[in-house]
Amino acid sequence: MTPAKLPKPLDSVKSGAEMYGLIQELYPLCRSITGDGLRATLRRIGACIPLTLHEVPTGTRVFDWAVPKEWNIRDAWIKNDRGEKVVDFRRSNLHVLNYSVPVRATMTLAELRPRLFTLPAQPDWIPYRTSYYEETWGFCLSQRQLDALPDGNYEVVIDSTLADGHLTYGECLLRGTTRDEVLIFTHVCHPSLCNDNLSGVALAVALVQSLALRPRRYSYRFVFAPATIGSITWLSRNENRLAHIKHGLVLACLGDPGKLTYKKSRHDDAEIDRAAQHVLRHAGEHAILEFSPWGYDERQFGSPGINLPMGRLTRSPNGGFPEYHTSADNLDLVRPEALADSLARCLQIFDILEGNVCYRNTSPKGEPQLGRRGLYRKMGGFQDIPERQWAILWLLNLATGEHKLLDIAERAGLEFSLVRAAADDLLRCGLLALRPEPPLRGRRSKPAESAKVGTKGRARAPQHRRKTRTR
Ligand code: ZN
């Protein structure tokens, strides 16, 4: 299903506004790691992109875990002795400790206090707290709300259910010309919080929509699932697919105005690591983090028995912004322009993965005569003459069939897109030819599998290039 048409230039204002619009729609839903809020979110995503929903029953063994009971909530409040709601789930779903068991009781403030969670350092914000694996209940409220509660009796109600049901996740596959896959994972389990995690959801949706319009040699598999138990569940049900996954990215916290942050995969120098670092370096201010078994679902994809080359892209990372896991992670924190920038950078990373192939100089003895082939004349028409010329000369020098395009761009100190455009020029005039890919460094596949990858590269490459030539 590779369309012949190349994508239109990305309209970043439109895409930023669309992503923000989806965040606005999803914001009120009370999500969790299971339940109807999660399902409603996935159905809304499914209205934007082709999404297959999977329901995994409670109790299903998933590696060392079991799918938990399903949690649903209808309402919750704390009422004072005048019958006034002093804490109301309908005003913010963060008010309930996520996964609280049902309760109906009347108790004194002293009895209630151990069940109340606040943020004294940020007295106007409601904290986000969960208790997925210990059956308990509680409320989260601002310190100011708590300070305003006089001694007395309070009615507490949590109208929830915790019962056998399902864990739901969604999956979308965009097929490329090969079975090699790029896996993109984003968690979808947080209630009314925008940057963590609705920005990742909106970005993944926009990525599907953008990639669907592009020619693809890779297949792209998007998984929208709850954090931790969701990625573990997906992995345990898809072990037979893992050999096809060549690159991966966990997306989260991509709508705040902070600088982009890439966290390297457990492999440390996987192709995705080099592609992401290349894009961020050329994009300006950014941060690179080393892999650690902490953070989001890169922990699961980078566990030793899985060990996928999967990095993580955020702007401000988890825990790296004061609003993290509080009611202040709201619609004011995320910005359409930050979402649009995140989308553009992700697409650049995937452009590198798509175009990172090996070429061979067909006229390697001395410099070929470029003017005769119209390449000097063509250079005259561009503002980036020196860089374009540099790119052509570096390509002719390093295109020995051993170096991938990203290696050449890095050696030349040039942006990948520029070197790619120069390679297209040289391909058109026959001075470059495609070469099968050499085995990747640090690849966990066996030598036999690497050889297979190389053969595939040779088979698919001419098709990929033909499209470029007919542009
Ligand atoms: Zn979180």
Boltz pocket constraint, residues with backbone or C-beta under 6 A from the ligand:
constraints:
  - pocket:
      binder: B
      contacts: [[A, 190], [A, 196], [A, 325]]
      max_distance: 6.0
